[in-house]
Amino acid sequence: MENSPGGAKAGAKAGAKAGAKAGASFQEIGAALYELRDALVELSLSMRDLQFEADVERRQATEATVQRLLQKISSN
């Protein structure tokens, strides 16, 4: 009975359902990848901001140290 017209229709229907499920799965995966990309871009920008802030703080601390040393030298 596998070769009957009813069996072929059922097989085609099952194949269409499987194809639709696979297509939906690929769309979900694509959407998740875009979300992941956006999150990684946001993380990268945040890390750059933090690095910039750390560099500014380090520079300010170095300038303060240099100023103290210069005052020490000039007072002697």
All heavy atoms as TSV, in Angstrom:
chain	resi	resn	atom	element	x	y	z
A	1	MET	N	N	0.797	-1.195	0.000
A	1	MET	CA	C	0.000	0.000	0.000
A	1	MET	C	C	0.843	1.264	0.000
A	1	MET	O	O	0.329	2.334	-0.077
A	1	MET	CB	C	-0.925	0.004	1.221
A	1	MET	CG	C	-2.065	-0.954	1.141
A	1	MET	SD	S	-3.191	-0.276	-0.059
A	1	MET	CE	C	-4.511	-1.372	0.065
A	2	GLU	N	N	2.138	1.113	0.135
A	2	GLU	CA	C	2.999	2.285	0.170
A	2	GLU	C	C	2.970	3.049	-1.142
A	2	GLU	O	O	3.182	4.253	-1.163
A	2	GLU	CB	C	4.439	1.865	0.479
A	2	GLU	CG	C	4.626	1.394	1.903
A	2	GLU	CD	C	6.041	0.926	2.141
A	2	GLU	OE1	O	6.951	1.351	1.410
A	2	GLU	OE2	O	6.235	0.140	3.058
A	3	ASN	N	N	2.717	2.369	-2.234
A	3	ASN	CA	C	2.714	3.005	-3.537
A	3	ASN	C	C	1.351	3.554	-3.927
A	3	ASN	O	O	1.171	4.017	-5.027
A	3	ASN	CB	C	3.195	2.013	-4.610
A	3	ASN	CG	C	4.652	1.649	-4.407
A	3	ASN	OD1	O	5.417	2.450	-3.875
A	3	ASN	ND2	N	5.018	0.458	-4.820
A	4	SER	N	N	0.387	3.499	-3.046
A	4	SER	CA	C	-0.948	3.982	-3.369
A	4	SER	C	C	-0.957	5.508	-3.390
A	4	SER	O	O	-0.136	6.159	-2.750
A	4	SER	CB	C	-1.963	3.458	-2.358
A	4	SER	OG	O	-1.730	4.064	-1.103
A	5	PRO	N	N	-1.913	6.107	-4.141
A	5	PRO	CA	C	-2.000	7.566	-4.209
A	5	PRO	C	C	-2.210	8.200	-2.842
A	5	PRO	O	O	-1.682	9.267	-2.556
A	5	PRO	CB	C	-3.206	7.823	-5.109
A	5	PRO	CG	C	-3.418	6.563	-5.864
A	5	PRO	CD	C	-2.873	5.451	-5.005
A	6	GLY	N	N	-2.932	7.558	-1.952
A	6	GLY	CA	C	-3.158	8.088	-0.608
A	6	GLY	C	C	-1.854	8.135	0.182
A	6	GLY	O	O	-1.581	9.058	0.929
A	7	GLY	N	N	-1.041	7.128	0.010
A	7	GLY	CA	C	0.248	7.066	0.701
A	7	GLY	C	C	1.190	8.147	0.204
A	7	GLY	O	O	1.949	8.738	0.963
A	8	ALA	N	N	1.154	8.421	-1.089
A	8	ALA	CA	C	2.017	9.459	-1.663
A	8	ALA	C	C	1.611	10.829	-1.137
A	8	ALA	O	O	2.456	11.662	-0.826
A	8	ALA	CB	C	1.933	9.423	-3.179
A	9	LYS	N	N	0.287	11.046	-1.043
A	9	LYS	CA	C	-0.204	12.324	-0.516
A	9	LYS	C	C	0.215	12.503	0.934
A	9	LYS	O	O	0.628	13.577	1.354
A	9	LYS	CB	C	-1.720	12.411	-0.635
A	9	LYS	CG	C	-2.221	12.673	-2.025
A	9	LYS	CD	C	-3.723	12.802	-2.033
A	9	LYS	CE	C	-4.255	12.973	-3.438
A	9	LYS	NZ	N	-5.706	13.032	-3.459
A	10	ALA	N	N	0.114	11.439	1.716
A	10	ALA	CA	C	0.491	11.503	3.135
A	10	ALA	C	C	1.992	11.774	3.259
A	10	ALA	O	O	2.436	12.558	4.097
A	10	ALA	CB	C	0.122	10.211	3.845
A	11	GLY	N	N	2.776	11.131	2.390
A	11	GLY	CA	C	4.229	11.335	2.414
A	11	GLY	C	C	4.593	12.763	2.031
A	11	GLY	O	O	5.466	13.376	2.631
A	12	ALA	N	N	3.907	13.289	1.039
A	12	ALA	CA	C	4.165	14.662	0.601
A	12	ALA	C	C	3.784	15.643	1.698
A	12	ALA	O	O	4.481	16.630	1.946
A	12	ALA	CB	C	3.389	14.968	-0.674
A	13	LYS	N	N	2.665	15.351	2.364
A	13	LYS	CA	C	2.212	16.210	3.461
A	13	LYS	C	C	3.223	16.212	4.604
A	13	LYS	O	O	3.568	17.241	5.165
A	13	LYS	CB	C	0.854	15.723	3.970
A	13	LYS	CG	C	-0.168	16.780	4.126
A	13	LYS	CD	C	-1.467	16.161	4.608
A	13	LYS	CE	C	-2.574	17.163	4.440
A	13	LYS	NZ	N	-3.844	16.657	4.909
A	14	ALA	N	N	3.723	15.018	4.942
A	14	ALA	CA	C	4.711	14.893	6.022
A	14	ALA	C	C	5.999	15.609	5.633
A	14	ALA	O	O	6.620	16.283	6.454
A	14	ALA	CB	C	4.982	13.421	6.317
A	15	GLY	N	N	6.391	15.481	4.364
A	15	GLY	CA	C	7.599	16.161	3.891
A	15	GLY	C	C	7.444	17.671	3.937
A	15	GLY	O	O	8.366	18.389	4.302
A	16	ALA	N	N	6.263	18.154	3.584
A	16	ALA	CA	C	6.006	19.598	3.618
A	16	ALA	C	C	6.053	20.108	5.048
A	16	ALA	O	O	6.595	21.174	5.327
A	16	ALA	CB	C	4.658	19.913	2.984
A	17	LYS	N	N	5.485	19.312	5.977
A	17	LYS	CA	C	5.509	19.709	7.394
A	17	LYS	C	C	6.945	19.764	7.906
A	17	LYS	O	O	7.340	20.684	8.605
A	17	LYS	CB	C	4.692	18.736	8.245
A	17	LYS	CG	C	3.224	19.040	8.290
A	17	LYS	CD	C	2.543	18.136	9.300
A	17	LYS	CE	C	1.058	18.440	9.376
A	17	LYS	NZ	N	0.393	17.579	10.347
A	18	ALA	N	N	7.735	18.746	7.542
A	18	ALA	CA	C	9.136	18.700	7.978
A	18	ALA	C	C	9.904	19.875	7.389
A	18	ALA	O	O	10.711	20.501	8.067
A	18	ALA	CB	C	9.779	17.378	7.571
A	19	GLY	N	N	9.632	20.191	6.121
A	19	GLY	CA	C	10.297	21.331	5.485
A	19	GLY	C	C	9.915	22.643	6.143
A	19	GLY	O	O	10.759	23.516	6.340
A	20	ALA	N	N	8.643	22.770	6.504
A	20	ALA	CA	C	8.181	23.994	7.169
A	20	ALA	C	C	8.831	24.114	8.541
A	20	ALA	O	O	9.252	25.201	8.955
A	20	ALA	CB	C	6.663	23.997	7.292
A	21	LYS	N	N	8.941	22.987	9.251
A	21	LYS	CA	C	9.582	23.008	10.572
A	21	LYS	C	C	11.055	23.387	10.441
A	21	LYS	O	O	11.578	24.158	11.237
A	21	LYS	CB	C	9.460	21.644	11.260
A	21	LYS	CG	C	8.118	21.401	11.897
A	21	LYS	CD	C	8.143	20.100	12.671
A	21	LYS	CE	C	6.806	19.837	13.339
A	21	LYS	NZ	N	6.831	18.594	14.121
A	22	ALA	N	N	11.716	22.828	9.433
A	22	ALA	CA	C	13.136	23.139	9.225
A	22	ALA	C	C	13.302	24.613	8.880
A	22	ALA	O	O	14.204	25.275	9.388
A	22	ALA	CB	C	13.715	22.260	8.122
A	23	GLY	N	N	12.423	25.132	8.030
A	23	GLY	CA	C	12.484	26.549	7.671
A	23	GLY	C	C	12.277	27.441	8.882
A	23	GLY	O	O	12.994	28.427	9.071
A	24	ALA	N	N	11.323	27.078	9.718
A	24	ALA	CA	C	11.064	27.856	10.927
A	24	ALA	C	C	12.262	27.776	11.864
A	24	ALA	O	O	12.642	28.772	12.489
A	24	ALA	CB	C	9.800	27.346	11.624
A	25	SER	N	N	12.866	26.597	11.946
A	25	SER	CA	C	14.048	26.428	12.798
A	25	SER	C	C	15.194	27.292	12.305
A	25	SER	O	O	15.892	27.926	13.098
A	25	SER	CB	C	14.488	24.968	12.832
A	25	SER	OG	O	13.499	24.173	13.445
A	26	PHE	N	N	15.400	27.316	10.994
A	26	PHE	CA	C	16.470	28.152	10.431
A	26	PHE	C	C	16.202	29.633	10.692
A	26	PHE	O	O	17.125	30.401	10.965
A	26	PHE	CB	C	16.647	27.896	8.934
A	26	PHE	CG	C	17.398	26.640	8.628
A	26	PHE	CD1	C	16.835	25.659	7.832
A	26	PHE	CD2	C	18.667	26.420	9.140
A	26	PHE	CE1	C	17.528	24.491	7.549
A	26	PHE	CE2	C	19.367	25.260	8.866
A	26	PHE	CZ	C	18.794	24.290	8.067
A	27	GLN	N	N	14.936	30.037	10.622
A	27	GLN	CA	C	14.599	31.430	10.918
A	27	GLN	C	C	14.884	31.754	12.378
A	27	GLN	O	O	15.414	32.818	12.695
A	27	GLN	CB	C	13.136	31.702	10.596
A	27	GLN	CG	C	12.868	31.823	9.106
A	27	GLN	CD	C	11.407	32.092	8.809
A	27	GLN	OE1	O	10.547	31.882	9.655
A	27	GLN	NE2	N	11.134	32.544	7.597
A	28	GLU	N	N	14.557	30.832	13.271
A	28	GLU	CA	C	14.834	31.037	14.701
A	28	GLU	C	C	16.338	31.118	14.949
A	28	GLU	O	O	16.805	31.957	15.720
A	28	GLU	CB	C	14.226	29.907	15.529
A	28	GLU	CG	C	12.726	29.979	15.658
A	28	GLU	CD	C	12.160	28.828	16.490
A	28	GLU	OE1	O	12.891	28.320	17.357
A	28	GLU	OE2	O	11.007	28.465	16.254
A	29	ILE	N	N	17.092	30.243	14.294
A	29	ILE	CA	C	18.550	30.253	14.451
A	29	ILE	C	C	19.115	31.572	13.919
A	29	ILE	O	O	19.964	32.192	14.560
A	29	ILE	CB	C	19.187	29.046	13.721
A	29	ILE	CG1	C	18.826	27.758	14.448
A	29	ILE	CG2	C	20.690	29.209	13.603
A	29	ILE	CD1	C	19.171	26.490	13.691
A	30	GLY	N	N	18.622	32.010	12.771
A	30	GLY	CA	C	19.078	33.278	12.203
A	30	GLY	C	C	18.779	34.445	13.128
A	30	GLY	O	O	19.635	35.304	13.350
A	31	ALA	N	N	17.582	34.458	13.685
A	31	ALA	CA	C	17.206	35.539	14.611
A	31	ALA	C	C	18.087	35.505	15.859
A	31	ALA	O	O	18.548	36.551	16.334
A	31	ALA	CB	C	15.729	35.405	14.993
A	32	ALA	N	N	18.353	34.301	16.360
A	32	ALA	CA	C	19.211	34.177	17.547
A	32	ALA	C	C	20.628	34.639	17.241
A	32	ALA	O	O	21.269	35.293	18.069
A	32	ALA	CB	C	19.216	32.729	18.035
A	33	LEU	N	N	21.125	34.331	16.046
A	33	LEU	CA	C	22.469	34.779	15.669
A	33	LEU	C	C	22.544	36.302	15.558
A	33	LEU	O	O	23.541	36.906	15.967
A	33	LEU	CB	C	22.898	34.122	14.354
A	33	LEU	CG	C	23.227	32.634	14.448
A	33	LEU	CD1	C	23.476	32.053	13.059
A	33	LEU	CD2	C	24.429	32.405	15.343
A	34	TYR	N	N	21.502	36.923	15.023
A	34	TYR	CA	C	21.479	38.388	14.947
A	34	TYR	C	C	21.457	38.999	16.349
A	34	TYR	O	O	22.134	39.994	16.615
A	34	TYR	CB	C	20.288	38.887	14.130
A	34	TYR	CG	C	20.539	38.840	12.648
A	34	TYR	CD1	C	19.790	38.016	11.825
A	34	TYR	CD2	C	21.527	39.618	12.063
A	34	TYR	CE1	C	20.019	37.966	10.457
A	34	TYR	CE2	C	21.767	39.580	10.698
A	34	TYR	CZ	C	21.012	38.753	9.905
A	34	TYR	OH	O	21.242	38.705	8.561
A	35	GLU	N	N	20.685	38.384	17.247
A	35	GLU	CA	C	20.646	38.877	18.628
A	35	GLU	C	C	22.013	38.731	19.284
A	35	GLU	O	O	22.474	39.626	19.995
A	35	GLU	CB	C	19.597	38.114	19.443
A	35	GLU	CG	C	18.166	38.518	19.139
A	35	GLU	CD	C	17.174	37.761	20.013
A	35	GLU	OE1	O	17.485	37.485	21.175
A	35	GLU	OE2	O	16.079	37.454	19.506
A	36	LEU	N	N	22.660	37.599	19.039
A	36	LEU	CA	C	23.993	37.368	19.587
A	36	LEU	C	C	24.980	38.389	19.032
A	36	LEU	O	O	25.791	38.942	19.775
A	36	LEU	CB	C	24.459	35.948	19.257
A	36	LEU	CG	C	25.854	35.557	19.730
A	36	LEU	CD1	C	25.978	35.682	21.250
A	36	LEU	CD2	C	26.184	34.140	19.283
A	37	ARG	N	N	24.907	38.650	17.735
A	37	ARG	CA	C	25.792	39.645	17.121
A	37	ARG	C	C	25.581	41.014	17.760
A	37	ARG	O	O	26.540	41.699	18.117
A	37	ARG	CB	C	25.531	39.733	15.620
A	37	ARG	CG	C	26.457	40.728	14.914
A	37	ARG	CD	C	25.910	41.231	13.629
A	37	ARG	NE	N	24.671	41.940	13.890
A	37	ARG	CZ	C	23.852	42.350	12.962
A	37	ARG	NH1	N	24.094	42.094	11.704
A	37	ARG	NH2	N	22.758	43.005	13.270
A	38	ASP	N	N	24.332	41.402	17.939
A	38	ASP	CA	C	24.034	42.694	18.556
A	38	ASP	C	C	24.578	42.768	19.979
A	38	ASP	O	O	25.142	43.783	20.388
A	38	ASP	CB	C	22.525	42.954	18.557
A	38	ASP	CG	C	21.970	43.194	17.157
A	38	ASP	OD1	O	22.771	43.429	16.231
A	38	ASP	OD2	O	20.733	43.131	17.004
A	39	ALA	N	N	24.421	41.685	20.722
A	39	ALA	CA	C	24.926	41.651	22.101
A	39	ALA	C	C	26.448	41.742	22.116
A	39	ALA	O	O	27.029	42.442	22.962
A	39	ALA	CB	C	24.460	40.375	22.801
A	40	LEU	N	N	27.108	41.075	21.179
A	40	LEU	CA	C	28.571	41.131	21.123
A	40	LEU	C	C	29.064	42.516	20.730
A	40	LEU	O	O	30.072	42.994	21.262
A	40	LEU	CB	C	29.102	40.076	20.145
A	40	LEU	CG	C	28.981	38.635	20.610
A	40	LEU	CD1	C	29.355	37.674	19.489
A	40	LEU	CD2	C	29.849	38.392	21.835
A	41	VAL	N	N	28.365	43.169	19.822
A	41	VAL	CA	C	28.732	44.539	19.440
A	41	VAL	C	C	28.578	45.461	20.643
A	41	VAL	O	O	29.456	46.277	20.937
A	41	VAL	CB	C	27.882	45.043	18.248
A	41	VAL	CG1	C	28.025	46.531	18.047
A	41	VAL	CG2	C	28.267	44.296	16.983
A	42	GLU	N	N	27.478	45.313	21.362
A	42	GLU	CA	C	27.239	46.138	22.551
A	42	GLU	C	C	28.317	45.882	23.612
A	42	GLU	O	O	28.837	46.812	24.225
A	42	GLU	CB	C	25.855	45.838	23.124
A	42	GLU	CG	C	25.424	46.800	24.200
A	42	GLU	CD	C	23.990	46.573	24.627
A	42	GLU	OE1	O	23.155	46.219	23.775
A	42	GLU	OE2	O	23.712	46.743	25.825
A	43	LEU	N	N	28.675	44.613	23.798
A	43	LEU	CA	C	29.725	44.264	24.756
A	43	LEU	C	C	31.056	44.872	24.342
A	43	LEU	O	O	31.784	45.426	25.166
A	43	LEU	CB	C	29.853	42.741	24.863
A	43	LEU	CG	C	30.968	42.216	25.762
A	43	LEU	CD1	C	30.759	42.675	27.205
A	43	LEU	CD2	C	31.032	40.704	25.675
A	44	SER	N	N	31.354	44.798	23.066
A	44	SER	CA	C	32.609	45.356	22.558
A	44	SER	C	C	32.671	46.864	22.798
A	44	SER	O	O	33.700	47.391	23.242
A	44	SER	CB	C	32.738	45.061	21.057
A	44	SER	OG	O	33.863	45.696	20.525
A	45	LEU	N	N	31.574	47.553	22.537
A	45	LEU	CA	C	31.537	49.000	22.762
A	45	LEU	C	C	31.672	49.331	24.241
A	45	LEU	O	O	32.375	50.279	24.615
A	45	LEU	CB	C	30.242	49.589	22.195
A	45	LEU	CG	C	30.116	49.539	20.670
A	45	LEU	CD1	C	28.731	49.994	20.234
A	45	LEU	CD2	C	31.193	50.376	20.006
A	46	SER	N	N	31.036	48.541	25.088
A	46	SER	CA	C	31.145	48.749	26.529
A	46	SER	C	C	32.579	48.543	27.002
A	46	SER	O	O	33.093	49.299	27.832
A	46	SER	CB	C	30.216	47.801	27.290
A	46	SER	OG	O	28.865	48.092	26.993
A	47	MET	N	N	33.221	47.513	26.458
A	47	MET	CA	C	34.606	47.250	26.840
A	47	MET	C	C	35.524	48.374	26.386
A	47	MET	O	O	36.442	48.771	27.103
A	47	MET	CB	C	35.068	45.911	26.267
A	47	MET	CG	C	34.395	44.725	26.929
A	47	MET	SD	S	34.866	43.144	26.226
A	47	MET	CE	C	36.547	43.039	26.804
A	48	ARG	N	N	35.265	48.937	25.206
A	48	ARG	CA	C	36.064	50.082	24.732
A	48	ARG	C	C	35.871	51.281	25.652
A	48	ARG	O	O	36.822	51.986	25.969
A	48	ARG	CB	C	35.676	50.453	23.308
A	48	ARG	CG	C	36.217	49.515	22.277
A	48	ARG	CD	C	35.872	49.990	20.888
A	48	ARG	NE	N	36.272	49.019	19.891
A	48	ARG	CZ	C	36.081	49.167	18.616
A	48	ARG	NH1	N	35.487	50.240	18.160
A	48	ARG	NH2	N	36.475	48.254	17.775
A	49	ASP	N	N	34.628	51.503	26.055
A	49	ASP	CA	C	34.350	52.609	26.979
A	49	ASP	C	C	35.093	52.422	28.295
A	49	ASP	O	O	35.700	53.359	28.822
A	49	ASP	CB	C	32.847	52.738	27.256
A	49	ASP	CG	C	32.074	53.274	26.059
A	49	ASP	OD1	O	32.704	53.802	25.126
A	49	ASP	OD2	O	30.830	53.141	26.071
A	50	LEU	N	N	35.046	51.199	28.828
A	50	LEU	CA	C	35.733	50.913	30.088
A	50	LEU	C	C	37.243	51.071	29.938
A	50	LEU	O	O	37.918	51.607	30.823
A	50	LEU	CB	C	35.401	49.508	30.569
A	50	LEU	CG	C	33.988	49.297	31.104
A	50	LEU	CD1	C	33.737	47.817	31.369
A	50	LEU	CD2	C	33.781	50.099	32.378
A	51	GLN	N	N	37.778	50.624	28.813
A	51	GLN	CA	C	39.212	50.751	28.566
A	51	GLN	C	C	39.599	52.222	28.480
A	51	GLN	O	O	40.618	52.639	29.023
A	51	GLN	CB	C	39.609	50.017	27.281
A	51	GLN	CG	C	41.102	50.032	27.027
A	51	GLN	CD	C	41.874	49.302	28.105
A	51	GLN	OE1	O	41.520	48.190	28.469
A	51	GLN	NE2	N	42.927	49.912	28.618
A	52	PHE	N	N	38.774	53.016	27.817
A	52	PHE	CA	C	39.036	54.448	27.708
A	52	PHE	C	C	39.038	55.088	29.090
A	52	PHE	O	O	39.932	55.876	29.423
A	52	PHE	CB	C	37.991	55.115	26.809
A	52	PHE	CG	C	38.159	56.604	26.715
A	52	PHE	CD1	C	39.149	57.154	25.918
A	52	PHE	CD2	C	37.339	57.455	27.445
A	52	PHE	CE1	C	39.317	58.520	25.831
A	52	PHE	CE2	C	37.508	58.827	27.376
A	52	PHE	CZ	C	38.489	59.360	26.563
A	53	GLU	N	N	38.025	54.743	29.906
A	53	GLU	CA	C	37.959	55.294	31.268
A	53	GLU	C	C	39.174	54.892	32.093
A	53	GLU	O	O	39.742	55.707	32.824
A	53	GLU	CB	C	36.666	54.841	31.958
A	53	GLU	CG	C	35.416	55.478	31.393
A	53	GLU	CD	C	34.137	54.911	31.990
A	53	GLU	OE1	O	34.215	54.272	33.059
A	53	GLU	OE2	O	33.075	55.109	31.384
A	54	ALA	N	N	39.587	53.641	31.961
A	54	ALA	CA	C	40.764	53.165	32.698
A	54	ALA	C	C	42.018	53.915	32.233
A	54	ALA	O	O	42.857	54.294	33.057
A	54	ALA	CB	C	40.942	51.661	32.507
A	55	ASP	N	N	42.132	54.140	30.927
A	55	ASP	CA	C	43.279	54.884	30.398
A	55	ASP	C	C	43.295	56.309	30.914
A	55	ASP	O	O	44.350	56.839	31.267
A	55	ASP	CB	C	43.263	54.886	28.868
A	55	ASP	CG	C	43.588	53.527	28.264
A	55	ASP	OD1	O	44.082	52.644	29.000
A	55	ASP	OD2	O	43.335	53.349	27.064
A	56	VAL	N	N	42.131	56.943	30.965
A	56	VAL	CA	C	42.042	58.327	31.466
A	56	VAL	C	C	42.454	58.366	32.934
A	56	VAL	O	O	43.244	59.235	33.344
A	56	VAL	CB	C	40.611	58.895	31.272
A	56	VAL	CG1	C	40.430	60.183	32.052
A	56	VAL	CG2	C	40.332	59.116	29.796
A	57	GLU	N	N	41.952	57.431	33.723
A	57	GLU	CA	C	42.303	57.382	35.145
A	57	GLU	C	C	43.803	57.152	35.324
A	57	GLU	O	O	44.443	57.784	36.167
A	57	GLU	CB	C	41.501	56.301	35.868
A	57	GLU	CG	C	40.039	56.647	36.031
A	57	GLU	CD	C	39.222	55.518	36.631
A	57	GLU	OE1	O	39.826	54.501	37.063
A	57	GLU	OE2	O	37.994	55.644	36.667
A	58	ARG	N	N	44.365	56.259	34.529
A	58	ARG	CA	C	45.800	55.965	34.609
A	58	ARG	C	C	46.611	57.207	34.247
A	58	ARG	O	O	47.602	57.532	34.898
A	58	ARG	CB	C	46.129	54.807	33.670
A	58	ARG	CG	C	47.366	54.045	34.056
A	58	ARG	CD	C	47.595	52.792	33.215
A	58	ARG	NE	N	46.457	51.885	33.258
A	58	ARG	CZ	C	45.841	51.399	32.183
A	58	ARG	NH1	N	46.244	51.722	30.980
A	58	ARG	NH2	N	44.814	50.588	32.296
A	59	ARG	N	N	46.179	57.899	33.191
A	59	ARG	CA	C	46.864	59.126	32.760
A	59	ARG	C	C	46.813	60.190	33.847
A	59	ARG	O	O	47.809	60.860	34.140
A	59	ARG	CB	C	46.216	59.644	31.472
A	59	ARG	CG	C	47.227	59.987	30.408
A	59	ARG	CD	C	46.583	60.394	29.093
A	59	ARG	NE	N	46.106	59.213	28.373
A	59	ARG	CZ	C	44.874	59.054	27.919
A	59	ARG	NH1	N	43.974	59.992	28.080
A	59	ARG	NH2	N	44.524	57.967	27.302
A	60	GLN	N	N	45.634	60.336	34.455
A	60	GLN	CA	C	45.487	61.335	35.516
A	60	GLN	C	C	46.362	60.989	36.716
A	60	GLN	O	O	46.982	61.874	37.311
A	60	GLN	CB	C	44.021	61.455	35.936
A	60	GLN	CG	C	43.148	62.121	34.886
A	60	GLN	CD	C	41.666	62.061	35.220
A	60	GLN	OE1	O	41.234	61.283	36.073
A	60	GLN	NE2	N	40.877	62.879	34.541
A	61	ALA	N	N	46.418	59.722	37.058
A	61	ALA	CA	C	47.262	59.297	38.179
A	61	ALA	C	C	48.734	59.550	37.859
A	61	ALA	O	O	49.501	60.014	38.722
A	61	ALA	CB	C	47.033	57.823	38.483
A	62	THR	N	N	49.137	59.287	36.634
A	62	THR	CA	C	50.524	59.531	36.228
A	62	THR	C	C	50.834	61.017	36.275
A	62	THR	O	O	51.902	61.423	36.765
A	62	THR	CB	C	50.768	58.981	34.807
A	62	THR	OG1	O	50.480	57.583	34.802
A	62	THR	CG2	C	52.190	59.210	34.356
A	63	GLU	N	N	49.917	61.843	35.768
A	63	GLU	CA	C	50.122	63.294	35.808
A	63	GLU	C	C	50.240	63.800	37.242
A	63	GLU	O	O	51.088	64.651	37.545
A	63	GLU	CB	C	48.978	64.012	35.090
A	63	GLU	CG	C	49.008	63.857	33.582
A	63	GLU	CD	C	47.784	64.461	32.912
A	63	GLU	OE1	O	46.997	65.161	33.576
A	63	GLU	OE2	O	47.617	64.219	31.702
A	64	ALA	N	N	49.415	63.269	38.132
A	64	ALA	CA	C	49.468	63.677	39.541
A	64	ALA	C	C	50.809	63.282	40.153
A	64	ALA	O	O	51.423	64.075	40.890
A	64	ALA	CB	C	48.317	63.042	40.315
A	65	THR	N	N	51.289	62.098	39.828
A	65	THR	CA	C	52.590	61.644	40.340
A	65	THR	C	C	53.707	62.539	39.823
A	65	THR	O	O	54.602	62.943	40.581
A	65	THR	CB	C	52.845	60.173	39.929
A	65	THR	OG1	O	51.794	59.374	40.437
A	65	THR	CG2	C	54.174	59.674	40.442
A	66	VAL	N	N	53.655	62.853	38.543
A	66	VAL	CA	C	54.676	63.729	37.945
A	66	VAL	C	C	54.643	65.101	38.608
A	66	VAL	O	O	55.694	65.677	38.935
A	66	VAL	CB	C	54.481	63.838	36.414
A	66	VAL	CG1	C	55.340	64.942	35.821
A	66	VAL	CG2	C	54.781	62.504	35.743
A	67	GLN	N	N	53.457	65.640	38.832
A	67	GLN	CA	C	53.339	66.947	39.476
A	67	GLN	C	C	53.932	66.918	40.880
A	67	GLN	O	O	54.646	67.845	41.291
A	67	GLN	CB	C	51.866	67.403	39.539
A	67	GLN	CG	C	51.301	67.821	38.207
A	67	GLN	CD	C	52.066	68.992	37.615
A	67	GLN	OE1	O	52.479	69.917	38.332
A	67	GLN	NE2	N	52.309	68.932	36.319
A	68	ARG	N	N	53.647	65.852	41.648
A	68	ARG	CA	C	54.208	65.736	43.000
A	68	ARG	C	C	55.739	65.663	42.946
A	68	ARG	O	O	56.425	66.308	43.741
A	68	ARG	CB	C	53.640	64.495	43.707
A	68	ARG	CG	C	52.242	64.718	44.268
A	68	ARG	CD	C	51.843	63.615	45.257
A	68	ARG	NE	N	51.954	62.260	44.736
A	68	ARG	CZ	C	51.017	61.635	44.023
A	68	ARG	NH1	N	49.890	62.242	43.746
A	68	ARG	NH2	N	51.205	60.391	43.596
A	69	LEU	N	N	56.255	64.876	41.986
A	69	LEU	CA	C	57.706	64.771	41.867
A	69	LEU	C	C	58.329	66.113	41.479
A	69	LEU	O	O	59.389	66.488	41.999
A	69	LEU	CB	C	58.076	63.688	40.856
A	69	LEU	CG	C	57.809	62.242	41.284
A	69	LEU	CD1	C	58.031	61.292	40.114
A	69	LEU	CD2	C	58.668	61.867	42.474
A	70	LEU	N	N	57.691	66.821	40.567
A	70	LEU	CA	C	58.197	68.132	40.148
A	70	LEU	C	C	58.187	69.125	41.307
A	70	LEU	O	O	59.128	69.906	41.482
A	70	LEU	CB	C	57.397	68.689	38.962
A	70	LEU	CG	C	57.635	67.999	37.613
A	70	LEU	CD1	C	56.670	68.536	36.572
A	70	LEU	CD2	C	59.071	68.197	37.172
A	71	GLN	N	N	57.127	69.082	42.096
A	71	GLN	CA	C	57.068	69.974	43.277
A	71	GLN	C	C	58.163	69.614	44.273
A	71	GLN	O	O	58.797	70.476	44.854
A	71	GLN	CB	C	55.691	69.877	43.939
A	71	GLN	CG	C	54.603	70.558	43.159
A	71	GLN	CD	C	53.228	70.341	43.788
A	71	GLN	OE1	O	53.069	69.555	44.702
A	71	GLN	NE2	N	52.236	71.054	43.251
A	72	LYS	N	N	58.393	68.324	44.446
A	72	LYS	CA	C	59.427	67.861	45.370
A	72	LYS	C	C	60.808	68.351	44.882
A	72	LYS	O	O	61.623	68.825	45.664
A	72	LYS	CB	C	59.393	66.348	45.449
A	72	LYS	CG	C	59.876	65.734	46.714
A	72	LYS	CD	C	59.747	64.224	46.630
A	72	LYS	CE	C	59.336	63.673	47.968
A	72	LYS	NZ	N	59.292	62.212	47.955
A	73	ILE	N	N	61.050	68.205	43.577
A	73	ILE	CA	C	62.332	68.614	42.996
A	73	ILE	C	C	62.507	70.125	43.102
A	73	ILE	O	O	63.575	70.621	43.462
A	73	ILE	CB	C	62.435	68.156	41.518
A	73	ILE	CG1	C	62.555	66.643	41.448
A	73	ILE	CG2	C	63.607	68.815	40.817
A	73	ILE	CD1	C	62.424	66.076	40.072
A	74	SER	N	N	61.443	70.859	42.771
A	74	SER	CA	C	61.567	72.317	42.778
A	74	SER	C	C	61.645	72.874	44.191
A	74	SER	O	O	62.192	73.965	44.418
A	74	SER	CB	C	60.399	72.969	42.028
A	74	SER	OG	O	59.191	72.677	42.690
A	75	SER	N	N	61.151	72.174	45.177
A	75	SER	CA	C	61.223	72.666	46.558
A	75	SER	C	C	62.598	72.419	47.172
A	75	SER	O	O	62.970	73.032	48.146
A	75	SER	CB	C	60.140	72.053	47.437
A	75	SER	OG	O	60.390	70.670	47.587
A	76	ASN	N	N	63.361	71.504	46.592
A	76	ASN	CA	C	64.707	71.206	47.124
A	76	ASN	C	C	65.714	72.160	46.597
A	76	ASN	O	O	66.093	72.801	45.945
A	76	ASN	CB	C	65.127	69.779	46.796
A	76	ASN	CG	C	64.357	68.780	47.628
A	76	ASN	OD1	O	63.873	69.130	48.704
A	76	ASN	ND2	N	64.241	67.572	47.148
